[in-house]
Amino acid sequence: MASSGEAKHSSTTVPAAAQGLLFSDDLPELSDDIGYRGPTACRAAGITYRQLDYWARTGLVEPSVRGATGSGTQRLYGFRDILVLKVVKRLLDTGVSLQQIRVAIQHLRERGVEDLAQITLMSDGASVYECTSADEVIDLVQGGQGVFGIAVGRVWREVEGELAELPSERAEDEGVAAHAGDELSARRQARMA
């Protein structure tokens, strides 16, 4: 992933009000032990379960709350995982190769959640550039490098809105009781009692 800091900086600035959620500081605290099952992660990120499974098996985006440890265990994806899944989906939709996406995601993994919210990813369809200020975005666009951009802070808000309506669970709730709303789990629990 290239840093747009390599481009010349212009004196043009965008007023904070016009930037929207390109760069936002007021993002919520996240709990490390709250996770979302695969189907919920898929729905929030707008991907298929097949994509989710493939990306987990190949190490592109692995669940950080709880990985699959054997038959019958459920992966639990954290908020940040789902945010990255949605960013990957957007990059794929715009024609960026999976190889370039892997490089970009590896770079994003090295950052904290707060840093992610401050990044705008720009791409010319072949390379992905990281911008951490409005000036860097403008420099890329003026230099003809940036064709599209993904404001990670805006994607954060979208994922947050989607997940507000979807079920979550704690990492330690792997037992049958954690899935009480699931008909199959209820049957198993009744048989075991």
URQUIBEL-V226718 format. One record per helix or strand of 2 or more residues. SS is the DSSP state (a for helix, b for strand). FROM is the first residue (numbers start at 1). LEN is the number of residues. Records with the same first field share a line. If there is no record, write none. Layout:
# URQUIBEL-V226718
SS=FROM-LEN, FROM-LEN
This chain:
# URQUIBEL-V226718
b=2-2, 34-3, 76-2, 120-4, 128-4, 148-4, 169-2
a=4-3, 16-4, 38-8, 49-9, 79-15, 98-12, 113-5, 134-9, 152-13, 176-4, 183-10
